[in-house]
Amino acid sequence: MKNECCRCAYFTAYYTKAYCCFLRTDCGHCDEQNQTVKKRGSCESFKPKSHPRKIKRALVLDELEKALTTINGIKLILDEREEEFKIIRD
């Protein structure tokens, strides 16, 4: 079965406490139906879970480098303007 409750975004699994860990049970809570359901069951209000995508470190570092270059450029422009205003005031 493709649209199983255990793969649904509305499903929250129930766990039991074992000696040194928690074990997943064969049922859970459905937020859409507001009742306990079997994890291998299915219904018409199935919504797939969304998983966050992995962030690639190299791309993040490149974007941070571009942002830093832009900020440094703005800082240089502001520093030059400040020096110009000092000369005009004196």
N, C-alpha and C positions, 0 to 999 in steps of 0.2 A: 504494500500500500504506500502510495506516495504522499498523500495528505494525512499523515498520522498526527494525532494530537501532540505527541512529544516534539514535533517539529513546528508547532504552531506558536505564534507570538503571544497568544492569549493563555497558553498553558504554563503553569508553575508546578513543578514536580514536588511530591511529598517525600520526605526522608525519614528514616528511622535511625535512632542512635544505637550503634554497635559498641563493642568493647573499646576500640581505639579510633573509630571513624564513623561517618554517617553513610548509610546505604540508601540508594534510591529505590523507591517502591514502584509497583506496577500501576500506580494511579497518581493523579494530581488534581489541581484546581483549574477550572476554565473560567477566566474572567468574563468571557462573552456570555456563557450560559449560567454563570454563577452557581456552579455545582461541581461535585467530584466526578471525574471522568477517567476512563482507562487510557493509558498512554498510547496504546495501539488503536484506539478508536478514531473516528473521524466525524466531521459534521460539515454543514454547508457554509459556516462562517469561518473557514480556515484562512489564516493569514500567515504567510511564511515569516520566520524570524529574520531580522536583518542583523548582520554581523558587521562590525566596523572593519574597514579595510586597513591593511597594514600601511603604515607611513614609511616611505623610503627615506632613510637618513640622508643620503646624498642630495636628494631633491630639497629637503628641508634646509640643509646647510647652504646650498646654492641660493635659495630664496632669502635666507638670513644675510648672506653676503651682499646681495643686491640691495636689500633694505638698508644695511649699514652704510653702503656706498652712497645711497640717496640721502640718508640722514647727515652724513659728513659733508656732502655738497651743500645742503641747506645751512648747516652750521657755518661753513666758510662764507657763504653769501651774507648771513646775518652778522658775522664778525666784521666783514668789509664795510657793511653799512654803518655799523657802530663806530668804526674808525673814521668814516667820512663825517659823521655827525659830531665827533669830538673835534675834528679839524675846523669845522664850520663854527662851532661854539667858541673856540679859543680865539 
